[in-house]
Structures are given as C-alpha cells and as structure tokens.
Amino acid sequence: MLLTTMLLAGFASAIHLYIFVLESLLWDRDATRKTFGVKSEAEVRHTRQMAFNQGFYNLFLAILTMTGMTLLLTNQRTAGATLLFAGTGSMVAAGLVLLLSSPKLARAALVQLLPPAAAIIFGVLALTR
C-alpha cells in the first residue's frame, strides 16, 4: 500500500511540476496557450503575471508532497505523513476549486485532483494498519 501511495503522490507531484513549467516558464508558447484555452496574445500578456504566480503555487505543492514522501521513506512517519497529506490534500482542494468555478475545465480539474486523492486513500490505508 505504501508503494502505491508513493507512486500516486509522485505522479501527482510530477503533474504539478509540469503545470509549474507551463504557467511560470512557458506561458507565452502556442502549445501552452492551447492547453489553457488562452485565445489571444493580448490575453497572454494580461494573464502572464497571474500565471507566473499560480505556477509557483503548483511548484510548492509538489515540493511539499515530495518532502513528505522523502520523510516517510526515511522512517520519519509523523512528519512525512503530515507533509504528504498536506500537499496532496491541497492539490485535491485546488482541483475541486477549479472544477466548481470552471466546469468547462472539468478534465483539467480531474487530472489535477484524482491522483492525489487516490494517494490520500492509499496513504490512509497504508499508515493506519
């Protein structure tokens, strides 16, 4: 169970690292515009700072989760579980906010929230036995 938790949490972290790269580093690329449904160059310019900032939120969630994973793997169970669940729980919450505020982005929201939600479920099962 713990291995499954780690794989899912690692996958969730990778997704959030990828989102960081898109939002903070590649926001003005055509492929990124298409991914996020940004229609015009003017919209890219207008949203660049917001996307840059938002990308760092995704980076911090990934770091938080990966730090928790590292601590769990080094037998620091309480601190590791706390950070892992804080990171993945925040990922799920952010995905729910996206889903509820922008239903047209349901696919993106589910990609963002399902892997960390599964990591939480498996993590609780693994750590409460």
N, C-alpha and C positions, 0 to 999 in steps of 0.2 A: 504493500500500500504506500509506503513512504517513497519508493522509487517512482510510482505513478504520480504521486504528489509533486515530486521534484521535476519530473518530465513536463507535467502540465504547467507548473509555475515557471519553469524555464521557457516553455513555449509562449506563455503569456508575457513574460519579460521581453522575449525576442520581438513579439508583436509591438509592444510599447516602445522598444528601441527603434524599430522600423518607423513607427509613427513620429518619433522624435526627429529622425533624419529627414523625413518628408516635410514636416512642419517647420523645423528650425533651420535646416540646411538646404533643402531643395524646393522651397515653396514656389519659386517662380518658374519651375520647369513645367513643360507641357504635360508630362505624364502625371505629375503631382496635381496640377490643375484639374485634370480629368478625374483622378481618384477622388478628389474632394468636391467636385462639381463646381469649381470656380470658373465662371464663364468668360471673364474678360481680363485684360491686362490692368485695367483700372481697378477691378475688384482685387486682383493680386496685390497691387500697390496699397490699396486701402486696408487690406487684412494682413499684410506682411508682419507687422509688429505683434498683432494678436496671435498669429500662428506661431511665430518665434517663441513667444512666452508660453503658449499652450504646449508646444513641443517639449519644453523643459519640464512641465508637469509630468508628461509621459516618461521622460528620462528618469525623474526622481522616483516614480512608482516602480520602474524596472529596477533601479538601484536598491530601493527598499526591499523589494521581493528577493533579489539576488543575495543581498546581505543576509536576510533571513534564511535562505537556503544554505548559504555557507556556514552560518552558525549552527543550523540543525545538523549539517554533515560533520561538524567538529564537536558534536555532543554537547552543545550549549542549547539544550532543548527549550527552555523557557524564553530566552531572548530570541532564539531563532524562530520559534513558532509565533511569537508576538509580532516580529517584523514581517514574516511571511504572510500572516493573516492580515496585518495592517496594509501591506502592499496589494495583495490580491483582493482584499475587501474594497479598497479604494478603486481598484480597476473595475470591479463589478459595479460599484456605485456610479462611477463616471459613465460606464456603458449604459446603465439604466437612465441616467440623466439624458444622455444622447437619444436613447430610444423614446423616452417620453416627450422630450422637447422637439424632436425632429423625426417623426415616424417614417418619413421618406428615406431616412438613413438607417433603417432597421438592420439591414445586412451588416453595415459597418459597426453598429452597436453590438450586434450579436458576436461578431468576430472579436470585439474588444472585451466582452463580458463572459462569454461561455468558457474559454479555457481557465481563467482564474476562478470562476465559480466551481468548475469541476475540481480544481486544485484544492479549494477550500473543503469541499465534500470529502475528497480522499484524504486530505490532511487531518481533518477531524477524526475520521475513521482510524487512520494510522496512529495518531497521537493519543487517542483515548482508550486504546486496547491495553 
